Amino acid sequence: MYVVPRSITDALLPLDVSPTPEETIRVLVGRMEIMTPEQETLIADMVQRSATERQAEWQAAASMGNRPHTPDRRELTSWAGWPNPRSLA
């Protein structure tokens, strides 16, 4: 964990308060997770298996004349709990 510098906090999360206070103190705490080599290998293997399965699904759909479903950015970010970058602006 680390404290994000104020300039970066203000750039990432602009703040407009009315009426303007005499002083504003903001703190953003960042978190970085470190993977072990074993965890990295496990995740890489899961991604590869998923990609292989998805490719087979797409090929099967295409062979039947169907357009495979490809999720868009909104769909991907909605289930993961990630903020929509546009909502931060």
N, C-alpha and C positions, 0 to 999 in steps of 0.2 A: 504494500500500500504506500501511496505517496501523495503529497499535497501538490495539486496542479497550480502553477503560477497564476496570479490574478489576471494578467493580460490574456492568457489563454482561456481562463474561465469566462471573462467578459466577451471574448470573441466567439466562444461556443454558445454561450447562454446570455444574450443581451438582456439587460434589465432596465425597465422604465417604470419608475415609481412616482406617483403624483399624490400629494405634494412631495417634492424632492426632500428627502431627509438630510439632516446636517452631515451624517456620516453613514456609509454603507460598508459593511464588512461581509465578504463572501468567501466561502471556502468550498472547494471542490476536491474531493478525495478520489484518486484513481486507484485502480486495482489491476494488477498484472498477475496472470497465472502462468506458472512454469510447468511444462509437461516433462515427464520422464521420457527417455527414449522408448520405453515399452509402451507408454500411453500414445506417443506420437505414431508408432508403428501400428497400434490397434486402430487409431482413428484413420490413418492412411488406408489401411486394409478395408475398413467399413466404407469409406468414400469410394474406393475402387470397386468393391462389390456392388454398391448402389449404382455407380455409373454403368457398370456392365449390365445390370438388370434393367436400368432405364433405357439403355441403348437397344436391348432386345425388345422391350416394350414398344419403343418407337419404330423399330424395323417391322414388327408384327403389325402395328397400326398402319404404317405406310404401305405394306404389302396388301392390305385390305382396302386401300384407297382413302384411309382416314388421315386426318392431320393430328399428330400427337399433341397432347396438351403440354404446354410449356408455361410454368407459373411465371407471372410477372413480379416485379419488385415489391409491389404492395402485398401480394399474396405471400411472398417469402418473408417479409418483415412482420406481417401480422401475427404469425404463429410463434415467432421466436422470442417475443417480448422485447424486441429491439425497437428503439424509437424511430419514427419516420424522420429522416433528416429535415424534411420540409417543415415539420411541426416545431423544429427548434429555431426556425428563422423568425 
